[in-house]
Amino acid sequence: MADFETPAYTEYPVIPAIKMGTMEGSGPFIAKPIHNEPLGFPGELVENWKQVALDKMQELLGKYRSLQVYLDSCVKCGACTDKCHYFLGTSDPKNMPVARQDLLRSVYRYYFTFAGKWFPKLVGARPLTREVLDEWYNYYHQCSQCRRCSVYCPYGIDTAEISMAAREILDTVGIGQKYCNEIIAKLHKIGNNLGLPEPALKNTLEGLEEDIEEETGVKVKLPLDVKGADILLITPSADFFAEPHIDGLIGYAKVFHEAGVSWTISSYASEAANFGMFIGNYDNMQKVSMRVREAAIDLGVKRIIHGECGHAWRVAYSFWNTLAGPFDFLDQNYPIPQHICEFTNDLLKRNKLRIDKSRNDHRVMTFHDSCNVARASRMGDKAGGQFDIPREVIKAVCNNYVEMDQDTIKEGTYCCGGGGGILTDDLIEVRVKGALPRMQALHDVVEENGVTNMAAICAICKSQFSKVLPYYKMSMDMIVSVHQLVSDALILTGQKTDEDESKEDESK
Amino acid sequence: MPLEVDGKSYETDEEGYLADLSQWDEKVAVALAKSENLDMSDSHWEVVNFLREYYSEYQIAPAVRVLTKAIGKKLGKDKGNSKYLYELFPYGPAKQACKIAGLPKPTGCV
């Protein structure tokens, strides 16, 4: 498939011996001026890049106090070294979280600390050179900002924030990543990451309505731009395009239909994802978020519900209020924002959905906690709701459920390997190798418990797994949407089941 | 790296996608397929032609589901599934078939 070796399964998880420089390289494709300029960045590397970079670093240190704390407080205890999936999969010591932080920390020390200015060699300080800049570009695009390392750091140092700051500095001097910046530019112009224009979105939704009616005999609407609807659904545009994402979207539509609520999708804000976070740029993150606010006000909705998207849920749950708030125009009796899993789980608990769990009996399920949901947000009104609610939904619609290894789930979950702007073909080696810990844990429950499928609530996770599962000798369609499971078990009001039909035949 | 067909040079991006959609013709498609180690059969053409038709109407490639449905309608239900499409285009119908059809690469979480 590609000219690198997929890591092999082992009997138990192994911390590899380090191999210097295995992931050295030039990093992902560099953005062109047409990708950078719409985001407010210079088209290409500016002449006085060194000064611009240091000025930006100083600005970020003042703006984000956390960044300075993280850069100052590491004691090199080593607790993080074996916690990153990219290190475990690549053996490159620069993928140890502490080493990744040090790429930036060393420059910070040289210019911003007393010891670094006067005794650079003693404190691992180094000046900013073109080589350092290139090293940043390479290794900060081997971090998916999943924050697993921060769980184990006794000081709570968040490598994701350091990696975001590094990418922000790189963008500011004109070295952007093509994948992220092209997508953000598309979103600003068209309203979603795919570049899906309104007529195509309309056509896709109508096609899905036909499919649902063909399958169930029930007319289920997927409304677009309906003014005065109660609920605005914000979902990743991958839900309109890719497999298995689109089966999840069908699931949301069926659930809304059964709940009897009025809802709509917006063609103006047809994206949940917010890649502004991946590049650490507040202005772009805000601009993307504002589209949702504007759409909500324009359509006059009372509630906003989020589809299955990991980092979008972090942005919405943790940052929306200051980015695009206050949301005082929404109905305050409901969570703002609300996750589709919360919505569905509530209906399931109140027995408002007719569920036939046996329809999922051909599956033995497990659940992959998506990093941004698990470690950077919450669901429901209890601690750990982000772990419990998706599981409750799955267990309410499936008879067979198995957990993966305790060290690989919930707050200790491993990233899929494609988060944080890494989900691009030019980083396929990073993606495949970084998927190792999750693939190993999945492989174990396949072997021991006969697990057939893994569900996730993140568009990136779903696309990443579809791609990397075959590298690990598993089938790409093992990965499913949580709401695909709901969809398969849900019997709509008026839907004819095989059972009904055979009863009818008998009475004839 | 530019693509050379019959002595003519076509600009492509880093991944070999055609830079100017209007330059596409069947010879270019065959050359693009060759760069992906694929020989264009009638079945490949069915998919590529549908993609181009859809693109000219909607300015974007169709969802995988839309594509499988259309192929199923045209060639029979046994071919209206993504397994069939992956047999034709092992690197994924969305990306590989788009490339051969001269369309831009789908972006986002796909």
Interface residues (C-beta under 8 A of the other chain):
Chain A: F29 K178 Y179 E182 I183 K186 N192 N193 L194 G195 L196 P197 P199 A200 N203 T204 G207 L208 D211 P236 S237 A238 F240 F241 A242 E243 H245 I246 A273 C309 L423 D425 D426 A459 I460 K462 S463 K467
Chain B: E14 E15 E57 Y58 Q59 I60 P62 A63 V64 R65 V66 K69 S82 G92 A94 K95 P106 T107 G108 C109 V110
